[in-house]
Amino acid sequence: MTGVPDDHAGASEPEVPEQAGVSAGPARPEADDPAPPRAAPGGGAEAPGGGAEAAAPGQAGGGQPVDPARLSDVDLATAVIEGRATVDATTARWVLLVGEFDRRSLWLADGAVSAAAWLRRECRVNAPTSTHLLTVARALRDLPATREAFTTGTISFEHVRAIAPSLGGGRVDLARRADPIFARAAAWMTPRQVARVVSTWTDIADA
């Protein structure tokens, strides 16, 4: 299950529902930033390579899920945040697969009339969702900083969808230069806020 919203209500708001929004506040750490040692339940902190590996919040030893009701307040809050990042990173992987499938036009071999039609049939998504998937997948080809932030779980599908319009209107080269700025902003803004930033930027770029 991915974090791509299933738009069955036909809402037309450009930044899409807040389903995958990242609350405004400090950015989540990049995936390659080492996490500080965490105190193991009932014991001291386990340093990397120094004995048994400490379980992540929400998991027991061996990576088995723990009943959320048994987690401490701190570990529960941490598990919620880390779980969201995991969903975003997993969604990014799927969207990249969709993008490559689309690039190769593999839907033709299956008799589908379009990539969107194939997604609706084979992945059982609604028409707006298939369109948004392809829009985001295609945008990621030209937005390396946004792609990196998405694949590490720093930003969500909704953030990428909000950034994608920057590529329209023949602005691809300009959008590529602005891409790192958009990606950094998305790390601490909600998708709605990012959509407003991109809208303002496109107005200036088109002036």
ZIZI-V468072 format. One line per field, one symbol per residue. ss: DSSP state (2 for helix, 1 for strand, 0 for the rest). phi: phi as a letter, one per 20 degrees, with the letter a starting at -180 (. if undefined). A space follows every 50 residues. Layout:
ss->???
phi->???
This chain:
ss->00000000000000000222000000000000000000100000100000 00000000102220100222002222222222222222222222222222 22200222220000222222220000222222222222220002222222 20000022222222222000022222222222222200002222222222 2222220
phi->.deefdedemfdffemgegdfdffqffffffeffefgdffgnbefdfgmd nfffffgncegnmffdggfeefgffffffffffffffffffgffffffff gffelffffemfeafffffffedldfgfffffgfffgffffdcfffffff femfcdgfffffegffefmmegfffffegffffffffcdfgfffgfffff fffffef
